[in-house]
Amino acid sequence: MVSKILVSTIVTASLMMAVAPAQAQQSSSSCIAPTTWFPHNQTPEQNSAGFPANPNNCDFHQWAWNAFLWLTQDVKGEARFESMPANGIETKPGVLDALIGRSGKARTLDIINQAGPDGIMVDLQGHPVYYAIHSDSTFGDFIKTNDLFDPAKLRKFDPKESFPVGALTLKAAWKVVVPGEDVSTFYTRKAQIALLTTKNGKIVLSGKTKTVEVALVGFHVAGTVANHPEMIWATFEHLQNVPDLPKPMNEMQPNDVVSDKNWTFYKAGTPFKDCNINSAGAGALKLDEATQTLSPVTDVCRMIPFGGGSTNNVANIKLLNDSVHTQLKGVWNNYFEVGAIWFSANNGLKPNCTFQPGSQQCGPNPGESILTGSTQLSNTTIETFTQSQSVQDNCFACHNTVQVISPNETAPSLPGLNVDISHVLINEYFAAASKFRENAGAQVKAKPEVKPKAEH
C-alpha cells in the first residue's frame, strides 16, 4: 500500500465555526424504507443533490440503501452497476481507460488482492474471491473534463476542489460458483476470471482466462452528496456470507466456536483463533495450478457487526434492513447493509488530512474525530484481514487527502489533494506518471513494478 506523509495542519477557530454539524440523531423507530422504493424496478435514483442540509443518522443509511437498490436494478438483463460507465471514459481520443473506462462484462475479473495487507481471501472450495471496480459517468467525466489523466495537471490541480455531487465509485466482490453449488439466493452471472500461476514464490496472474459463473457476495458504494464531498462510504453483503461473533471481540477466547452452522465462507465449528487468517500475507498460501485452487482456505468471521458506532447507528441499520426486506422481492432481498461511515461535519473535507487520531486528524475541534456512523466498518469479503486492526478498521483509515509518496523512482509523488480521497485516481496517476517518465527516457536506477493502492 502506498505510504503517505503526514503534514501538520492547524484548524482555525473560524473554520470550525463555519462547519455545520451533520450528525444529529434520529429515533430508530422512524428509520424505514419509503414505499416509493418498491417494487425494485421502480426504485428512483438516489437524490444526492437534494441530500438534507442538516441530516440525521438515518438519512445517510437511507441514501445508501436507495443507491444499492438503484444500482442493482435490472437494465437490459444485467444489474445497472455492471454497465457503468455506460459510454466509457477515454484517456485520449479513441483510447478507453483500462480501470474504469469499460463495463464490467467487457472486463476480466483480475483483482484478487485485498486492500491493506494484500491478503487473498480463499473460499471454502479453494478459489480466490475476485474484485471489480466501477464508477459512474459523473466521476469519470470529472477526471476527463479536468484532464486529470495528465499527471502534471493532476499535481497542479486545486487542492481544495473535490469530486462533484453525484460521483460514485463502486467495488464488487465475486465468488466463483462450483458445479452443484446452491446459489439460488445470490445474484449470479457469467464472467471471465484471470487464472493464476506462481512466480518468484508469489501467486500472480498468469495472463490466461476462463469463463465461469460468479456470485456477488460483497458490494461497496461510495458517493458524494450535497455538503459531503468526502463521500458516504457504505457496504453491503449477502446474508449467508459469514457469522457475527457471538459476543464482543474482547470477550472471545481463542478456542471459542463462533458458529455451529455452515456459512458461505465459514465451516461450522471453526474456533475464533482460526478466523480471518491471512495465509497469503504470511507466505503460507499455496497454489495448485492444474486445478486453480488455493490452500489453506479462509474461514471468515465478522468481528464488529454493523461496523459499530453508536447504539442509535446500529439500531437504524437494523430497522432499515428489516424494512427493506419486508418490501423487497427477488434475489436482492438476500443482501443487507453492513453499515456506512461519513463525516460529522458538513463540507469537512480538506487537503493534507488523515481523518484518524493524530496530528493530522482534521476534526471539527482539536482532538475530536470527524468520523461518524459505522466507525469500525469493514466488509468481510473485501477487508477480511483488517477488521480488527485499529489503523485500518474503517474506510477513512486508508482514504485520506495527504501526500502520496511515489512507489518507485519513475513517478513524482502526488501532493495532498481533496481528490486523493479516491484510490482509483491515485492508481491512474502513478500508472500514467511512470509510463510518461519511461517514454520520455528518464534516467532511473531501476524500474520497479508500480504497486497500485487497493481501492476499498
N, C-alpha and C positions, 0 to 999 in steps of 0.2 A: 504494500500500500504506500502511496506517495506520502512522504513526510511533509509537514508544514512547519514554518517558522512562526512562533508566537510573537507578535509585535504589540507592545503595550499601547493601550488606548485609554484616555480619560473620558469618562462620561460626565458631561457638564450638567449642572442642575437645570439649566434652561431646557436642555434636550429632554431630560427626564420628565419635566413638566409638560412638554409638548406631546409626549407619547400617551395615547389613550389606552385605558385598560381593555382587555378583551378576554377576561377570564371569569365573568360573572357566572354564578351558579344558577342552575335551573332545577326545580324539583324533578326527580327522576320519573314521577308519575305522569308527566306530560311529554316525555321524550318518546314519541311514537312515530311510525311511518305514515305519512299522509296517504289517504286513499287514492289521490291523484297519481301516485306512482304505479298503480296497478290497473289492468294487467300489465305484465312486463313489457309487452311490445308497444305500450303507450307511455312508458316512463319518460318524462321530459328531461332534456339536458339540464344538468346542474346549473343553477344560476350563480355563477362565480362573480359576475359584475355586480349583482344585486345582493351580495352577501351582507348581512346586517352590520351596521357601523359599530354597534355595541353588542356583540354576540354573546351568547351564553354557551356553556359547555355542550349542550345538546346540539346547537346549531352546527358545530364542527363535525359531529358524528353523523348528523343528517346529511350534510354535504357529502361526506364520504360514502355513505350508502347510496345516495342518489347517483353519485358518479359511478360507483360499481355497477349499479343496475343499468345505467345508460350505456356504459362501455361494453357490457355483456349482452346487449340486445342483439338478436339475430338480424344481420344485414346481408341479404343475398347468400344465405347458407353458412355464414360464419359470424363469430362474435365481432362486434364493431371494432374492438381494440386491435384485432388481428390485421386489419387493413390500414392501420394508422402508420404514417400519414398517408392519406388517400392518393395524393398526387406525387408523392416522393419529394425529396429535398436534394437539390443539386448543389454540389460544392463548386462546380463551374459548369458552363453550358454543356449539357449532354451527359454529365457525369453525376450519377446518384451517389449520395453519401452512403458508405458501407454500413454504418452503425444504425442510423435512424432514418435512412432515406427510402427504405423499401418495406413492403408489407411483410407481416410475419410468415405468411405462406410461401413467400418468394425467398425466404432466408433460411438457411440451415440453422438448426439449434446447435450452437457450437460453444456455449459458455457453460463450464462445469465448476469453475472455482467460485467460491462464495466471497463476499466482501470481508475485509478484515484479515483473517489469518490464512486466506487461500485454502480453506478446507473444502473437501469434496464430500458431499452428502451421498451415501450409498444406500439405496433402498433394500428391503429385505430379500429381494431377488438378485441383488448384486449389481444393479445398474446405477449409474450416477443420475442425480436429478439435474436436468438441463434448464437453462435460463434464456429468456429472450427479453430484449429491451425495446420499448415502443415510445413514440411521442406523438403529440397531435400537431397539426399544422401551425397552430399559434406559436408553439415552442420552436419548431423548425424554421418558420418564416422569420421569426425574430433574429435567429442566428444568420439566416441568409440576407435579410434586409440590411443588417448592420455589418455584413461582410466579416463575421466573426470566425469564418473558416480560415481567414488570413491571420496567421499567428502574430504578425506585427501589429495589426489593427486591434486584435484582442488585448494585447499587452497595453495598448494606449486607450482602451475603452474606459468610459466614465466609471470609476469605481462604485459610484452610488446608484448607477442605473441597474434595475432589476428586470427579471423576466416579466412580461406583461400579464395582466389578469386574463385567465383562461388557459394559460400554458399548462400542459400536462406531460409528465413523464411517467412511464409505467414499467413494471418488471413482472414477468410471468414465470412461474416455476412449473416445470412439466415432468411427470413421471412416465417412464417407459412402461407400456402395458404388455404383460406377458400372456401367452396363449392360455385361455381358460380363466383368466382373472376377471372377477366381477367388478366392472367399473360402471355399472348402470346408474349410479348416483353422481358420477363425475361428468364434467364437460370434456369430451374427447375429440381428437381429430388426427388425421394422418400428417406426419411431418418427417422431414429429413433430419437425421441426427448425425453429428460428427462422430466417427469411430476413433478409438484410442489406440495408442501404442506407448511403448516405454523408450525414453531417450535420456541417456546420461543419468539413469536412475530415477527419472521423473516421469509421471504419467502426463502425456501430451496428446494433442490432436494428430491423427495420422494423415490427414488430407483426404481420407476416404469417407463416404457417407452411406447411409442406409435408410430406407423408408420404413417407418414403424408407426404404430398407434401410440399416442401420448395422451395423458390425462392431466388436466390442470389441477394443481394441488396448492398453489400459493399465488398471491397477486398483490403487488404494491401499487398504490395510486398516490402520486404527489402532484399537487396542483396549486396554482396561485389564485387567490380570491381577493376581492377588494380589501385593502388595508393589511393584507398578509402576503407580502412578496416573498417571505421565507418558505412559502408553500405549506399547505396542510399535508402531512405525511400519514397516510392511512394504509392498513394492510388487512388482507382477508385470507382465510384458509378454508379447506374442506373440513367438515365436521368430524370426519373419520381419521384425520391425519395422525394425531398423537394424543396421549393422555396428559392432563394437567397433573402437577404434583399434588398428592392428596393432602398435603399440609405445607405451610411456609417453608421455603428452601432452607432457612437456618435451623429448622427443626427436624429436617430429614437426616436419618442415619445412613451410612454408606450401603448397608445391606437391606434397607427398606425397599420392599417391592412397590413400584409406582402404580401398577395396574395388573389385575388378573385377567384382563381382556386383551385380545389381539387387536392392534390398530394397523393402519397402513404402513407406518414407519416405526412400529414398536411391537416386540414379541412379548406376549403375556408372561409375567413373572420376572422380567428383567429388573435387577436392583438399581437403585438410584446411582450407584457408583459407576455403572456401565452406560449411563445415558450421555448422549452428545459427545462421544469420544471422537476427536479429530485425528483419525488414523493417517490421513494424508499429511497433516502438519507435523506428525510425529515420525514420518518416514516409514510407517508400517503398512501402508496401503499397497496391495499387490494386484496386478492386472493379469488375467488370463486372456491373452489377445485373441485366441481362437474363438472363445465363447463371448468375448467382450463383457466379461463380468469382473467385478472387483471384490476384494475381501480384505479385512472383515467388513461386514455390513454396519450401518449406523442405526442403533436404537435411539430414538429421539423422544424426549420428554419436554413439556412446556414448563419452564422454570417459574415464570411470572404471568399468571393468567390475566388477559386483557391489558397487559403492559403496565399494570399497577396504576399509580396516580391516586387521586382522592377517592374516597368511598362513593361520592356522587358521580365521579367519572365512570367508575366500574358499573354502578347501578344504571346509568344512562345507556351504556353499551349493551348490557344485558337486556334491558327493556326494549331498546330499539331492535336488537336482533330478534327477540321474540315477536315483536310487532310485524317485522318484515316476514318472518317465517309463517305467521298465521294468514298472510295475504298473498304471498308469492307462490306460484305454481311452477312445476317443472324442475329440471336438474339444478338450476341455480339456487333453489331453496335449500340445498345441502351445503352452502357456503355461509360463513359468518364473518362479521367484523371482529378482528382480534383487538384492534384499538387504533388510536390516532394521536398524533402529537403536533403541537404548533406553539407559537409564541403567545405569551400572556399579555403582550402589548401590541397595539396597532402600529404598523409601519416601523417595527423594531429592527429590521434587517439593516446592518451596516457593514462596510468592509473591514477587514482585519479583526474579525471576532471569531472565537471558538464556540461560544454559547455554552461552554462547560465550566465547571468550577475552576477558578484560577484567575490570573491577571487579565486575561482577555475574555472574560465571561460575558461582558457587554450586556448585563441585565438592566432592568429599569431603575434599579437602585443598587448602590455598591454592595457586593456580596449576595445579592438576590438573583436567583435563577430566572431567566426569561422563559424557560420551558414549562409547558403545562399540558394537561391531557394525560395520555398514557406515557408517563415519563421514563418508563423502562421497557419500551416497545420493541419487540422482535417478532419476526415471522419464523416459525420453526423450520420451514423449508428453505428459507433464504438467508437467515442469520442463525443457523443451527448452533454454531460453536461460540457465539459471543453473547448469548443470553444472560450469562451471569458475570460477565466482565464489566466492571464498573466504568471503564474508559471507553467501552464500545457497546453499551447496552441500550442505546436508542439511536434514532436516525441522525440527530444532530451531533452525535459523537464523532461522526465522520464527515457529515455535510456541514461545511462552515465556509467562512469567507477570508481566511488568512492566506498568506502567500503559499503557493505550491512549489516546492523545490523540485527541480528537474531530476528525473530518474536516470538520466545519462548525460554525457558531455556534448551531445549534438543539439540540445534544445535549451534555450534560456528558461529560467524559472518564470512562473506566472505570478504577477502581482496579486495582492489581496483585492478581490472584486466581489461585488454582490452576486454576480453571475457564477462565481466559483461554487455556489451552493449546489450546482449540478455537476456530477462526476461525468456525465455524458459529454459536456462541453470541455471539461478538463482532459478527458481521453482524446477528444478530437484535436485539441490544441497540441498535445505532446506528439501525437502521431504525425500531424501536419508539420510542426516545427522541426522535428527530427528529420523528416523527409526533405524539407526545404534546405536545411543546412547541408545534408549529404549531397543533394543535387547541385548545390552551389559550390561544392568542392571544399567544404570547410575541413581544415586540418584538425583531426582529433586523434587521440592516442588509441582509441578503440571505439567500436560501435556496439555497445551493449544493447540487448533487447529492451525495447520500451515496454515496461510493465504497466498495463493500464490500471487505473484506480477503479476498483469494483464499485458498481452502482448499486446502492441499497434498494 
